[in-house]
């Protein structure tokens, strides 16, 4: 995975600040390929409880992680009991890695 231990820990800390420490953070997509270069960072935030404003939460996490990653583009998916689950979520669960 093309994230340093410091970056992984900082991403977990940012997620905990936004939603608490019960959330799980998954990395999926091109960042899992150690031979690749560049590319955005795809994250999935798995939440055990319903969330009220998913768009705002995703935008806040993406903005904070983008700053952490010196401007690298970050895409954030959310999984919560009150949100629709799409095929991209299943791909992230199957191919992704838990931070």
N, C-alpha and C positions, 0 to 999 in steps of 0.2 A: 504494500500500500504506500502510495506516495504522499504520506503525511509524516512529519516528524513526531516523536513522542510529545514534544512541547505543543505542537499544533493540535494533536488529538486531545490532550488534556485541556487546553484552552477552549476548544470547541465544546467539550463536555461541561466545562465551567460556565460558558455562556448559556448553554441550554438550561442548566440548573438555575441560573439567575432569572431566566425568563419563565420557566414553568415548574421549577422544583426538581429534586433529584430522583424522582420516580420515572422520569422520561428516559427513554433509551434512544441513542443516536446511532444510525446506520450510515455507512459510506457505501456507495455503489457507483457503477459506471467506470469511466476511464481511469479514475484515480486508483483503482485496484490493480491496474496493470503496471507493474514496476518497469517494464521495458518501454512504455509510452512516455511521451513528453508533452508538456503543456496540458491544455484542456481545463474545463471547468471542474468544480467540486460539486458532486451530487450527494446531498444528505437527505435522510428520512428521519423525522422525529416521531417516535412512537410514544403515544400518550395513553395512560390507562383510564383517563377520565375525559368526558366530553369537554370541548373547548368552545368558547363563545364567539371569538372572532378569529377564525383560522387564517384569513388573508393577512391580517395585521401581524399575527404571530410569525407566520412564515417570512414576511417582509423584514421584521425586526431581526430575526435570527440570521437571515441572509445578509443583511446590512452589517451586522456585527462580525460575522465570519469573514465577509469580504474585506473589512478593515484589517482583521487579523492576518489575512492571506495577501496583504499588500495589493488589494484591488482585483484579485482573481475573482472571476464570476462564480457565484454560488447559487445553486438551485436547491430549494427546500421543499420536500414533500411532507405532508402531515398524515399520521394515522391516529385516529381517535374513534371511540365508539359511536359518535354522532356524525362521522364523516363518511361519505361514499368511498368505497374501496374500488380502485381501478386496476387494470392489468399492470400498470407501471409499479404499483405497490407490491404486487406478487413478484415481479422481477427483482425489485429491491430486496425483498425478503429472501428470495432464492439465491441471488448472486452477491448480495451485499455482505458486508462484515460489520459486526457490532463494535463500536468504539469502547 
